[in-house]
Each structure stands twice: as C-alpha cells, then as structure tokens.
C-alpha cells in the first residue's frame, strides 16, 4: 500500500494573516464583557468607571477612609478582571494608604488612580 500522496484539503487553503486588534479595541471588549452585566439600564462601561472614580474622590474630600478603602478594593477587583493591571496596582496602593491613614500619600495615590482611569476612559472613547 502506498501512502496517500495528495495534500490534505486544508493544506491547499491560502494562509492569510489574521488582523491584530488594537489595544484600545481589546480594552473595550474586556470592559464590555465585565461591566455588561453590572451596568444598569442605560449605563455604559465608561460611565461606570467614571462613577467609581468620582466616588473615590468624594470619599477623599469627606475624609471617609473606610468607604474609600472599600471602593478602592472594588475598583481594584474590577480592574484586575478587565486587565487594567496598572489601575489595579494603583488601587491597591490607595487601599494601603487608607489603612495606614497617611493623608498625603492617599491624596497622591487617588490622584494617580484618577489619571489611570482617565487614560482608560479616553482609550474607550477613541475605540468606540
């Protein structure tokens, strides 16, 4: 018996390059997947992130460190699920500063978290 000498049908198909999605598009898909179930009627992922970040800043102004720590923990978990590793790391720093009670460091880390969130929101708006 001779082995089959004709090529397999899939070997004859052209191998076209698969387009690589932009990082902004990947971020948008991740956020839509994670926040899709959590958002209320009419809510959008960018709005959810904006609300969470503004709550953190409001808790900082009110010196409500316990609430700030809890909201930072929720934002850290959300950022980890979505794949925003820098935002998750900064949110963990906010948690640590809230526990230690270092007001100066807490103000700086909340501001840093706001800048990370602004960058993520801008990426979402550009890609969507």
Secondary structure, DSSP 8 states (H G I E B T S, - for coil): -----S--HHHHS---------HHHHHHHHHHHHHTTTS-TT--HHHHHHHHHHHHHHHHHTT-HHHHHHHHHHHHHHHHHHT-HHHHHHHHHHHHHHHHT-HHHHHHHHHHHHHHHHHHHHHHHHH-
